[in-house]
């Protein structure tokens, strides 16, 4: 897609959209700004697939990529107030792939900047709690709408959110959205782990694609709005030290309680439905330690290793390998199960990597004498 080119639909022969400039080019998609000549040159977005050059002749791969783009068009057609309107699905002649005619998706252009750029340039230390809660509630209502239609957004990266004047926001990076419990398209797994629930990272069966996954993602986005610090990929300690300190110091402390509840690494410990989350998205209705299911919650604390370089644990000579060692030369084959761990005194010694028969015999003698 080059500036000035018309996108001529091969099936209808229609010459409607004219490319204006390239907006984004990544490893998976190319997005251009275009004008709709039938709508007084209204600005629109045109999304085209960028293929792996080594797989252009792989029909199954090309078909899967095109199916993913078509699924995104279906998602944009949902009745959700933050989504841009899908405008057209065009088939272009002259595809470089093994399949004829290249599809492109045309949808409404949203004015503004990404939420990531907005925070980094205007609120690098984090937004005010009241403003962050308002935005979180707005996106939460959007999640409620798509969950009613049985879809999961999966990845609420702030680069997928557009913010314009008066804090009007829209969702634009919708390529990873997938129906509830449906096996995700294998070509739609390029998500940002920092904003993706642990249970669906790289998970291909789809069985964990439920509302609780988006609750984690929304809380991760919320930490970025409040601190200006992106979360880390580690589900057990996703907050940087700076983010943890900022969230811990927020007044009222109910905000940190809300985040703690929603960033639980286990999905069953989060809210299952966004409708249960939304009532807390206001300064006047934040949870307290006395609120049901919030009393024992704490933010996941950051961890950076052993507390001191001279810590004895760092100088240990014990094996850091698996709990059960396999004798050299007798490794189990791929189709053979590993033997169960031994029990009793010998089991403990094997787990420590010290399973010497001499030591076992000595300990046994000591136990006999003691008895």
C-alpha positions in Angstrom: 0.0 0.0 0.0 1.6 3.2 -1.2 0.4 6.8 -0.7 -2.0 7.8 -3.5 -2.9 4.2 -4.4 -6.6 3.3 -4.8 -7.7 0.0 -3.2 -9.8 -1.6 -6.0 -12.0 -4.5 -4.9 -11.5 -7.4 -7.2 -15.0 -8.8 -6.6 -17.0 -5.6 -7.1 -14.6 -3.5 -9.2 -15.2 -0.7 -6.8 -12.6 2.1 -6.5 -13.5 3.7 -3.1 -10.5 3.9 -0.7 -7.4 5.9 -1.4 -4.2 5.4 0.7 -3.0 8.5 2.4 0.0 7.4 4.5 1.4 4.4 6.4 0.5 4.5 10.1 2.1 1.3 11.4 4.1 -1.6 10.1 4.9 -4.5 12.3 5.9 -8.1 11.8 2.3 -9.3 11.5 0.3 -6.4 10.1 0.5 -3.2 8.2 -2.0 -0.4 8.9 -2.5 2.6 6.6 -4.5 5.8 6.8 -6.8 6.2 3.8 -9.7 8.4 2.7 -13.2 7.2 1.8 -13.9 8.9 -1.5 -17.6 8.0 -1.2 -17.9 9.7 2.2 -16.4 13.1 1.6 -12.9 11.8 2.2 -13.6 10.6 5.7 -10.4 9.1 7.3 -10.4 5.3 7.6 -7.8 2.6 8.6 -6.8 -0.1 6.2 -5.3 -3.2 7.8 -3.3 -5.7 5.7 -1.5 -8.9 6.6 2.3 -9.0 6.7 3.3 -12.7 6.1 6.4 -14.6 7.0 8.4 -14.4 3.8 9.5 -18.0 4.1 5.9 -19.3 4.3 4.3 -17.5 1.3 3.7 -20.9 -0.4 2.3 -22.5 2.7 -1.5 -22.5 2.0 -2.5 -23.6 5.5 -0.5 -20.8 7.1 -1.8 -18.2 4.7 -5.4 -19.4 5.2 -4.9 -19.2 9.0 -3.6 -15.6 8.8 -6.6 -14.6 6.7 -9.0 -16.3 9.0 -7.6 -14.4 11.9 -8.1 -11.1 10.1 -11.7 -12.0 9.3 -12.3 -13.0 12.9 -11.1 -9.5 13.9 -13.7 -8.0 11.6 -16.4 -10.1 13.3 -15.2 -8.8 16.7 -15.4 -5.2 15.5 -19.0 -5.8 14.6 -20.0 -6.5 18.2 -22.2 -4.0 20.0 -19.5 -2.6 22.2 -19.2 1.2 22.6 -15.4 1.5 22.4 -14.9 -0.4 19.2 -14.3 1.3 15.8 -16.9 0.5 13.2 -15.9 -2.0 10.5 -16.5 -0.5 7.1 -15.5 -2.9 4.4 -13.7 -6.2 3.6 -11.9 -5.8 0.3 -10.3 -8.5 -1.9 -7.3 -7.2 -3.9 -5.8 -8.8 -7.0 -2.1 -9.7 -7.2 -1.4 -11.6 -3.9 2.2 -12.7 -3.4 1.0 -15.8 -1.6 -0.1 -19.3 -2.7 -3.7 -18.1 -2.5 -5.3 -15.7 -4.9 -6.7 -12.2 -3.9 -5.4 -10.5 -0.8 -8.0 -9.4 1.8 -7.7 -6.1 3.7 -9.9 -4.9 6.5 -11.2 -1.3 6.5 -12.5 0.2 9.7 -13.2 3.6 11.3 -10.2 5.8 12.1 -10.0 7.0 15.7 -8.3 10.3 16.4 -5.8 10.6 19.2 -2.7 9.0 20.6 -2.1 5.6 22.2 -2.7 5.4 26.0 0.9 4.3 26.3 2.3 7.4 24.6 -0.1 9.6 26.5 1.0 8.3 29.9 4.7 8.4 29.1 4.5 12.0 27.8 2.0 13.6 30.1 1.8 11.4 33.3 5.2 9.6 33.5 4.8 9.3 37.3 1.2 8.0 37.0 -2.2 9.6 36.7 -4.3 10.7 39.7 -6.2 7.8 41.3 -9.6 9.3 40.4 -8.7 9.7 36.7 -7.2 6.2 36.5 -10.3 4.7 38.1 -12.5 6.5 35.6 -10.6 5.1 32.7 -10.4 1.6 34.2 -14.2 1.7 34.8 -14.8 2.7 31.1 -12.7 -0.1 29.8 -14.3 -2.4 32.4 -17.7 -1.6 31.0 -16.4 -2.4 27.5 -15.2 -5.8 28.8 -18.6 -6.5 30.2 -20.1 -5.8 26.8 -17.8 -8.2 24.9 -18.1 -10.8 27.7 -21.8 -10.8 27.2 -21.1 -11.7 23.5 -18.7 -14.5 24.8 -15.5 -12.9 23.7 -12.2 -12.3 25.6 -9.9 -9.4 24.6 -6.8 -11.2 26.1 -4.3 -8.4 25.9 -5.1 -4.9 27.3 -1.8 -3.4 26.3 -2.0 0.4 26.5 -0.7 0.5 23.0 -4.1 -1.0 22.0 -6.0 1.9 23.4 -6.5 5.3 21.8 -7.2 8.4 23.9 -8.3 11.7 22.5 -9.6 15.0 23.9 -11.6 14.9 27.2 -10.2 11.4 27.9 -12.4 9.8 25.2 -10.9 6.3 24.7 -11.3 3.6 22.0 -9.9 0.1 21.6 -8.0 -0.5 18.4 -5.6 -3.4 18.8 -8.2 -6.1 18.6 -6.3 -8.8 16.7 -6.0 -11.1 19.7 -9.7 -11.1 20.7 -11.0 -14.6 20.8 -14.4 -16.3 21.6 -14.8 -17.9 25.1 -13.2 -21.3 25.4 -12.4 -21.5 21.7 -9.1 -22.8 20.6 -7.1 -19.6 19.6 -5.9 -19.2 16.0 -2.3 -20.3 16.1 -1.3 -17.1 14.3 -2.9 -14.9 17.0 -0.5 -15.6 19.9 1.6 -12.5 19.6 0.5 -11.0 22.9 2.3 -8.9 25.5 2.8 -11.2 28.5 3.0 -8.2 30.9 -0.7 -7.5 30.2 -1.9 -11.1 29.7 -3.2 -13.4 32.4 -0.7 -16.2 33.3 -3.1 -19.0 32.5 -3.5 -18.0 28.8 0.1 -17.2 27.9 0.9 -19.6 25.1 -2.1 -21.8 26.0 -3.6 -23.2 22.9 -6.6 -25.2 24.0 -8.7 -22.1 24.9 -10.2 -23.7 28.0 -9.0 -20.8 30.2 -10.4 -18.1 27.9 -12.9 -16.6 30.4 -13.7 -13.3 31.9 -11.2 -13.7 34.7 -8.4 -13.5 32.2 -9.5 -10.0 31.2 -9.8 -9.0 34.8 -6.0 -9.7 35.3 -5.3 -7.8 32.1 -7.4 -4.8 33.2 -5.6 -4.7 36.6 -2.2 -4.8 34.9 -3.2 -1.8 32.8 -4.4 -0.1 35.9 -1.0 -0.4 37.5 0.5 1.3 34.5 -2.0 4.2 34.6 -1.3 4.8 38.3 2.5 4.4 38.3 3.8 5.0 34.8 5.6 1.7 35.2 4.8 -1.3 33.0 4.2 -4.6 34.8 6.7 -7.4 34.5 6.0 -10.7 32.9 6.5 -12.7 36.1 3.1 -13.7 37.4 4.4 -14.3 41.0 5.8 -10.7 41.2 4.6 -8.6 38.3 5.3 -5.2 39.9 8.6 -3.3 39.7 9.9 -2.0 43.0 9.0 1.6 42.0 5.5 0.5 41.0 5.0 -1.4 44.2 6.1 1.5 46.4 3.8 3.9 44.5 0.8 1.6 44.8 1.5 0.9 48.5 1.5 4.6 49.2 -1.7 5.5 47.4 -4.4 7.1 49.5 -7.0 5.6 49.9 -5.3 2.2 50.2 -8.4 0.5 48.7 -6.9 0.9 45.2 -4.0 -1.4 46.1 -6.5 -3.9 47.5 -8.4 -3.9 44.3 -5.3 -4.5 42.2 -4.2 -7.2 44.6 -7.5 -9.0 44.2 -7.4 -8.8 40.4 -3.8 -9.7 39.8 -3.9 -13.0 41.6 -1.8 -15.5 39.6 -4.6 -18.1 39.9 -7.8 -17.2 38.0 -10.1 -18.7 40.6 -8.9 -16.1 43.1 -9.9 -13.1 40.9 -13.3 -11.8 40.1 -14.9 -14.2 37.6 -17.2 -11.5 36.2 -16.4 -7.8 35.5 -19.8 -6.8 37.0 -18.4 -7.7 40.4 -15.3 -5.5 39.7 -17.0 -2.3 38.5 -18.7 -1.3 41.8 -15.3 -0.7 43.3 -14.1 1.6 40.5 -14.8 4.8 42.3 -13.0 6.7 45.1 -16.1 6.6 47.3 -16.6 2.8 47.0 -13.2 1.3 47.1 -12.8 -1.9 49.1 -11.3 -1.9 52.7 -9.7 -4.7 54.7 -13.2 -5.2 56.2 -14.8 -5.8 52.8 -15.6 -9.4 52.1 -12.8 -11.3 50.3 -10.4 -8.4 50.7 -9.2 -8.7 54.3 -6.1 -10.8 53.7 -5.0 -9.4 50.4 -1.7 -7.8 49.7 0.1 -6.5 46.6 2.5 -9.0 45.1 5.9 -7.8 46.4 8.8 -7.5 44.0 11.8 -9.8 44.5 15.3 -9.3 43.2 17.2 -12.3 44.6 19.0 -13.2 47.8 18.9 -10.5 50.4 22.7 -10.2 50.8 25.7 -11.4 48.7 27.1 -13.1 51.7 23.9 -15.1 52.4 24.9 -18.7 53.1 22.2 -19.9 50.7 24.1 -18.5 47.8 27.2 -20.4 48.8 25.4 -23.8 49.2 27.0 -26.8 47.4 23.7 -28.6 47.2 22.3 -29.4 43.8 20.0 -26.8 42.2 18.7 -29.4 39.9 15.5 -31.4 40.0 14.2 -32.9 43.3 14.7 -36.4 42.0 18.0 -37.3 40.4 18.3 -40.1 37.8 21.4 -42.2 37.8 23.8 -41.5 35.0 23.2 -43.8 32.0 19.6 -44.7 33.1 17.7 -41.6 32.0 14.0 -42.4 31.3 12.9 -42.6 27.8 10.3 -40.1 26.5 7.6 -42.8 26.7 8.6 -44.1 30.1 7.4 -42.6 33.4 9.8 -41.3 35.9 9.9 -43.5 39.1 8.1 -42.2 42.1 10.1 -40.4 44.7 11.3 -42.7 47.6 9.9 -42.0 51.0 11.4 -41.9 54.5 15.0 -41.1 55.4 16.3 -42.3 52.0 13.7 -40.1 50.2 15.0 -37.0 51.9 18.6 -37.8 51.1 17.8 -38.5 47.4 16.0 -35.1 47.2 19.2 -33.4 48.6 21.4 -35.2 46.0 23.2 -37.1 48.8 21.8 -40.6 48.4 24.8 -42.6 49.5 24.2 -46.1 50.7 26.9 -45.7 53.2 25.2 -42.7 54.8 21.8 -44.4 54.7 23.3 -47.4 56.5 24.9 -45.2 59.1 21.7 -43.3 59.8 19.8 -46.6 60.0 22.2 -47.8 62.6 21.8 -44.7 64.6 18.0 -45.0 64.5 18.2 -48.7 65.7 20.5 -47.7 68.6 18.1 -44.8 69.5 15.2 -47.1 69.7 
